[in-house]
Amino acid sequence: MRTLCSATLLGEFLIVGLAGLVASRLTDVSPVTLWVVCGAVMALCVLLCGVVGRPGGVALGWALQVGLILSGFLVPIMFFLGACFAGLWWASVHFGRRIDELKAAHAAAS
């Protein structure tokens, strides 16, 4: 699960950075505020890669997905991209857990 979720989070890292560039041109938010928020979210994406396998890591990932969707109020395309990444997050968690179960069953059978 950790590998799939980390890949999704790193993709989100890139999307947040690019969305920050778009938002700097399309919104009236001050550049300092915009980049502090984008930087914090980008740092959270990277930090979540390390804690996604621990208790609460997946829940924090879901909170990040909600935040990305809500960022659509500043950059409208983020409604769509946030929903896409929420779907990817669900798939990463769902199939990642399934892969972990299959690996454990294979290791127990060996």
Backbone bond lengths (Angstrom), bond angles and torsions (degrees), N, CA, C in turn:
res aa  C-N    CA-C-N  psi(-1)  N-CA   C-N-CA  omega(-1)  CA-C   N-CA-C  phi
1 M - - - 1.448 - - 1.519 110.30 -
2 R 1.309 115.15 -37.74 1.456 119.50 -174.46 1.525 112.15 -60.27
3 T 1.322 116.99 -40.13 1.457 120.76 -178.08 1.521 111.72 -65.94
4 L 1.330 116.59 -46.91 1.466 120.16 -179.75 1.526 111.47 -64.60
5 C 1.320 116.52 -44.20 1.467 120.13 -179.73 1.528 111.26 -65.35
6 S 1.321 116.78 -39.41 1.465 120.00 179.29 1.519 111.02 -65.19
7 A 1.319 117.19 -38.55 1.466 120.18 177.77 1.525 110.76 -63.19
8 T 1.327 116.76 -41.20 1.463 120.65 177.36 1.522 110.74 -63.61
9 L 1.319 117.07 -43.10 1.466 120.94 -179.32 1.522 111.66 -65.33
10 L 1.322 117.70 -36.80 1.470 119.68 178.10 1.528 111.06 -69.81
11 G 1.316 117.14 -33.77 1.463 120.12 172.90 1.517 111.04 -63.72
12 E 1.315 116.57 -40.13 1.461 120.91 177.45 1.525 111.21 -65.46
13 F 1.319 116.83 -36.04 1.465 121.80 175.91 1.527 109.68 -54.28
14 L 1.317 116.19 -47.64 1.468 120.34 -179.81 1.528 111.62 -66.99
15 I 1.311 116.72 -42.24 1.465 120.56 -178.91 1.522 111.28 -64.17
16 V 1.319 117.43 -40.49 1.472 120.65 179.23 1.526 110.03 -63.77
17 G 1.316 117.47 -42.23 1.461 120.56 177.53 1.517 112.25 -62.06
18 L 1.317 116.13 -43.98 1.466 119.34 178.46 1.527 111.63 -68.77
19 A 1.319 117.21 -37.44 1.463 120.58 176.96 1.528 110.54 -64.35
20 G 1.332 116.95 -33.78 1.466 120.08 175.97 1.518 111.69 -62.52
21 L 1.319 116.11 -39.23 1.467 119.58 176.85 1.529 111.35 -64.19
22 V 1.313 116.37 -42.17 1.464 120.53 178.56 1.520 109.98 -65.92
23 A 1.328 116.74 -45.03 1.468 121.02 -178.41 1.516 111.61 -63.19
24 S 1.331 117.47 -31.81 1.462 119.21 179.99 1.524 111.41 -64.76
25 R 1.319 117.16 -25.10 1.468 121.45 178.92 1.527 113.31 -93.54
26 L 1.324 117.30 -27.96 1.461 120.41 -171.23 1.525 115.23 -102.03
27 T 1.328 118.29 -12.11 1.459 119.33 -175.29 1.524 110.47 -119.73
28 D 1.324 113.99 167.02 1.460 120.67 177.70 1.523 111.99 -96.00
29 V 1.315 117.70 8.63 1.456 121.92 178.84 1.522 108.23 -67.95
30 S 1.329 116.17 138.52 1.464 118.77 -179.47 1.526 110.05 -62.83
31 P 1.323 116.48 144.24 1.471 119.60 -178.52 1.529 113.35 -58.03
32 V 1.323 116.82 -36.66 1.467 119.25 -179.62 1.525 110.06 -63.90
33 T 1.317 116.89 -48.26 1.464 120.90 179.36 1.522 110.65 -61.28
34 L 1.310 116.00 -44.90 1.447 121.08 -178.88 1.516 111.81 -58.60
35 W 1.333 117.03 -47.28 1.466 119.77 -176.07 1.527 112.67 -78.35
36 V 1.314 117.57 -24.68 1.472 118.78 173.36 1.529 109.15 -67.26
37 V 1.320 116.37 -44.27 1.465 120.28 179.19 1.530 110.63 -66.76
38 C 1.335 116.86 -48.02 1.473 120.00 179.33 1.526 110.75 -61.25
39 G 1.306 116.92 -42.28 1.463 120.49 179.27 1.516 111.78 -63.57
40 A 1.323 116.55 -40.73 1.465 120.37 178.59 1.527 110.88 -64.95
41 V 1.317 116.89 -42.24 1.465 120.27 179.28 1.525 110.35 -67.57
42 M 1.326 117.26 -39.89 1.466 120.39 178.07 1.533 110.38 -63.98
43 A 1.329 116.65 -41.66 1.468 120.38 177.26 1.527 110.13 -64.09
44 L 1.324 117.30 -39.12 1.464 121.28 178.10 1.529 110.62 -62.25
45 C 1.324 116.91 -39.86 1.472 120.01 177.47 1.523 110.85 -58.70
46 V 1.320 116.41 -45.49 1.467 120.40 -178.93 1.527 110.41 -68.45
47 L 1.324 117.42 -42.85 1.466 120.59 179.93 1.528 112.19 -64.59
48 L 1.324 115.99 -36.40 1.461 119.53 178.86 1.523 111.98 -65.35
49 C 1.327 117.03 -26.69 1.474 119.47 176.21 1.528 110.19 -58.27
50 G 1.315 116.83 -33.90 1.459 120.67 -178.50 1.515 114.62 -82.60
51 V 1.323 117.77 -22.25 1.468 119.71 -175.66 1.520 113.23 -113.17
52 V 1.315 118.07 5.75 1.462 119.81 -175.46 1.522 112.24 -64.07
53 G 1.295 118.89 -26.32 1.458 121.42 179.19 1.514 114.13 -85.85
54 R 1.302 117.25 -8.14 1.467 121.24 -178.86 1.521 110.40 -92.16
55 P 1.341 116.49 163.89 1.471 119.04 178.47 1.529 111.06 -58.13
56 G 1.289 115.72 132.17 1.459 121.49 179.88 1.516 114.00 88.54
57 G 1.312 118.45 -11.47 1.460 121.48 -178.85 1.514 113.02 -64.46
58 V 1.323 116.43 -42.25 1.469 120.41 179.42 1.522 110.03 -67.74
59 A 1.327 117.20 -38.99 1.474 120.61 178.51 1.522 110.64 -63.27
60 L 1.330 117.23 -40.92 1.467 119.65 176.20 1.527 110.69 -63.08
61 G 1.313 116.17 -36.61 1.463 120.25 176.18 1.522 111.46 -62.72
62 W 1.331 116.64 -40.03 1.464 119.61 177.11 1.528 111.19 -65.16
63 A 1.333 116.48 -38.49 1.466 119.43 177.34 1.532 110.49 -62.54
64 L 1.317 116.08 -38.48 1.462 120.17 176.62 1.527 110.63 -63.35
65 Q 1.324 117.05 -39.79 1.472 120.25 179.49 1.528 110.50 -62.57
66 V 1.319 116.58 -43.12 1.469 120.45 178.51 1.535 109.71 -61.89
67 G 1.335 116.20 -42.77 1.462 120.14 178.48 1.520 112.41 -61.49
68 L 1.327 116.62 -39.34 1.467 119.50 178.48 1.523 111.34 -65.26
69 I 1.319 116.39 -41.46 1.463 118.83 177.97 1.522 110.42 -63.43
70 L 1.328 116.80 -42.88 1.467 120.41 -179.60 1.524 112.46 -67.50
71 S 1.332 117.24 -22.05 1.469 119.13 178.01 1.519 111.00 -67.39
72 G 1.328 117.17 -9.05 1.454 121.27 174.90 1.516 113.20 -62.47
73 F 1.330 117.65 -17.67 1.461 119.26 176.40 1.527 111.53 -70.00
74 L 1.331 117.45 -22.68 1.467 121.44 174.97 1.521 111.71 -93.98
75 V 1.319 116.06 -44.73 1.463 122.09 179.07 1.524 106.25 -125.02
76 P 1.333 118.46 102.32 1.471 121.31 -171.16 1.528 115.34 -54.43
77 I 1.304 119.24 -32.60 1.466 120.58 -179.80 1.529 111.34 -64.15
78 M 1.334 117.07 -18.70 1.463 120.02 179.90 1.524 112.23 -69.93
79 F 1.338 118.30 -19.89 1.464 118.86 171.89 1.521 108.83 -59.57
80 F 1.321 116.29 -47.42 1.457 121.51 -179.94 1.526 111.53 -69.40
81 L 1.326 117.08 -49.39 1.467 120.17 -177.98 1.525 111.34 -65.04
82 G 1.330 116.85 -39.24 1.462 120.40 177.32 1.514 111.50 -62.24
83 A 1.340 116.40 -41.06 1.464 120.03 177.82 1.528 110.54 -66.24
84 C 1.330 116.78 -39.52 1.474 119.99 177.20 1.524 110.87 -61.81
85 F 1.329 116.56 -44.96 1.459 119.27 -179.87 1.522 111.85 -70.61
86 A 1.329 117.82 -30.18 1.476 119.46 174.32 1.523 109.48 -64.56
87 G 1.324 117.25 -39.49 1.455 120.91 175.59 1.528 111.72 -64.46
88 L 1.316 115.84 -41.95 1.470 119.77 176.30 1.518 111.19 -63.96
89 W 1.329 116.69 -38.22 1.466 120.68 179.02 1.525 109.58 -63.71
90 W 1.348 116.61 -45.55 1.449 120.24 178.51 1.531 109.89 -58.57
91 A 1.332 116.83 -47.14 1.462 120.76 -179.23 1.525 110.86 -63.03
92 S 1.321 117.40 -40.04 1.463 120.80 179.67 1.522 111.31 -63.36
93 V 1.316 116.48 -43.10 1.470 120.39 179.82 1.530 109.92 -69.61
94 H 1.322 116.23 -48.37 1.465 120.74 -176.57 1.527 111.86 -62.34
95 F 1.315 116.31 -55.42 1.465 119.73 -176.79 1.524 111.98 -74.65
96 G 1.321 116.95 -29.33 1.459 119.82 175.89 1.518 111.84 -63.59
97 R 1.326 116.35 -42.27 1.471 119.90 176.69 1.524 110.70 -65.01
98 R 1.306 115.69 -39.08 1.461 119.57 178.67 1.530 110.66 -63.50
99 I 1.323 116.78 -43.22 1.466 120.87 177.51 1.523 110.38 -61.83
100 D 1.334 116.75 -42.77 1.469 120.34 178.25 1.528 111.37 -60.60
101 E 1.344 116.84 -40.77 1.465 120.57 177.77 1.520 111.14 -63.70
102 L 1.329 116.75 -43.63 1.464 120.24 179.38 1.523 111.89 -64.80
103 K 1.319 117.16 -39.41 1.460 120.95 177.00 1.530 110.81 -63.43
104 A 1.326 116.56 -42.25 1.472 120.44 179.57 1.527 110.30 -65.42
105 A 1.333 117.66 -40.87 1.450 120.67 179.04 1.531 110.88 -66.07
106 H 1.308 116.13 -39.00 1.470 120.31 178.07 1.540 110.80 -66.48
107 A 1.325 116.39 -40.94 1.468 119.78 178.95 1.536 110.82 -66.56
108 A 1.322 116.97 -36.22 1.458 120.08 179.59 1.527 111.18 -70.63
109 A 1.320 116.08 -31.88 1.459 120.02 179.94 1.527 112.28 -76.14
110 S 1.314 116.90 -22.31 1.478 120.21 -177.85 1.499 112.96 -80.05
